[in-house]
């Protein structure tokens, strides 16, 4: 069975992956800022802007990683032609070396 068929059969829709990762990142950032505010006895509102900025930054990085991992769909579609040509070159060079 070709790899494309296996990946197409067993992959989750992107919206589920994005949602789960976003919730995990928001929980981690919220816990970090909540513990920091409790330790320093500051109000949570003072660090709300930085918490939102950090959560957005983490979310965008994770979104980029997941989007680049799925090269045939998503926001960034990566052309696989150069990698296929390189693979063919390796195969022909390996065949001519033997």
C-alpha positions, 0 to 999 in steps of 0.5 A, spaced: 500 500 500 503 506 498 504 511 503 499 516 500 494 511 501 496 510 508 496 517 510 490 519 507 486 513 511 489 514 518 489 522 518 485 526 523 482 532 520 486 538 521 481 542 525 481 537 530 489 537 531 488 545 531 483 545 536 486 540 541 493 543 540 490 550 541 487 548 548 493 545 550 497 551 549 492 555 552 492 551 558 499 551 559 500 558 558 494 560 563 497 555 568 504 558 568 501 565 568 496 563 574 502 560 578 507 566 577 501 571 579 500 567 585 507 567 587 508 574 586 502 576 589 500 580 583 493 581 580 492 576 573 490 582 569 497 585 570 500 580 566 493 578 561 496 582 555 503 578 555 499 572 556 495 573 550 501 575 546 505 568 548 499 564 547 498 567 540 505 566 539 505 559 541 499 557 537 502 560 531 508 556 532 504 550 533 500 551 527 506 552 522 509 546 524 502 542 523 501 545 517 508 544 514 507 537 516 501 536 512 504 538 505 498 537 501 493 541 505 492 547 509 494 554 509 501 553 506 502 548 500 509 545 499 511 543 492 514 536 492 517 536 485 524 538 488 524 532 493 521 527 488 527 529 483 532 528 488 530 522 490 530 519 483 537 522 482 539 518 488 536 512 485 539 513 478 546 514 482 545 508 486 544 504 480 549 506 476 554 505 482 553 498 482 
